[in-house]
Amino acid sequence: MFQKIKKVFYRSVMDNDINYEVAKKILRQENGALIDVRSKQEFEEGHLPTAIHVSLYDIQKQIEKIIPDKSKLIVVCCSSGNRSQKAKQILENMGYQEVYNLKGGLNAIF
């Protein structure tokens, strides 16, 4: 019970923005999902390996079909981190428990 309270406390204190190196590590260790919330055109122009495309505008409609397990670790990304921050909030409001935003987006990597 204490661990659950501790987790909720830290999630409310932290905004769960992580850099690319941390994202790679936790995605590997936790078998998580990397969701790219950019437009279809942006995604097709280039994306990170293993990324799944779900645009920000479709995330609420499509995510439960793609990731039904709300305890699965999810990292969301976009170009700059703004759209993915919105996607993170949407997912958390839908009950997803482990959602992280790629800080600075893809621009911070390339």
N, C-alpha and C positions, 0 to 999 in steps of 0.2 A: 504494500500500500504506500509506503514511504517513497519508493522509487517512482510510482505513478505521480505522486504529488510533486516530487522533485522535477520530473520531466515536464509537467505542466508549468511549473514555476519558471524553469529555464526557457521554455518555448515562449512564455509571455515576456521575458526579459530580452531574449535574443530574437532577431528577425530572420534567422536561418538563411542568411546569405553566405554562400561558400565559394571559394575560388576553384578553378578548374582542377588543380592537383588534388584537392580534397574531394571534389566531386568524383574524379576517376577512381580514387581509392575506395570511397564508400559504395559507389555503384558496383565495383568488383566484389567487395566483401559482403555486401548485403543483397546482391543479385537484384539491384534496383532497376528502375526504368528512367531513361532520359527522354523527356518530352520537349520537343522544339515547337514553340508556339508562334513562330513567324508565319508569314503568308506562304501559300503553296509555292509561289514563284521564288521567294527567298530561299525556301528549303531546297528546291530543285537546283538552285544556283550553287549550293554547297551546304553541307551540314556535318556534324560530328558523327563519327562511326557509332553505330547502334542507336542513333536518335530515332525516335518515333515522331512523325509529324501529326500534330493536332493544333490547328490554329487557335489563337486566343478566343476568337469569336465562336468557335465550335466546341470548345473544351467542355463546357457544361453539358452539352448534348451527347458527346461521344466518349468521354473518359471512362464512364462506367462499363461500356462495352469492351474497351481496350484493357482497362485495369479494374476489374471488379473488386479486388482485395484492397480495402481501404487502409490496411496496415502496411502495405507494400511501400518501400522507400521510393520516392519520386524526386528527381531533379528536373526543374523546368529551366529552359533557356530561350533566349531570343537574341537580337542583335546587341542591345545595350543593357538589358536587365530590367527595363521598365514594363514591357508586356509580360515578361515572365513573373515579375513581382505581382502583377494583377492576377495572373493565372494561379500563382501560389495561394493567394487569398481566396480565390474561387474554390480551389480544391479543398482548402482547409474548411471553408464554410460548408462544403459538401460532406465533410466528415473524414477526409483523408488525413492520416495522423503524422506521417513522416514526409513532409514536403520541403524541399530546399530550392532556393533560387541561385542560379549561377551568377555570381556577383560580376557586374560589368558586362555580362553577356558574352557573345562570341567576339565582340570587338576587343575584349580584354585578353583574349587568347591569341588572336592573329595580328 
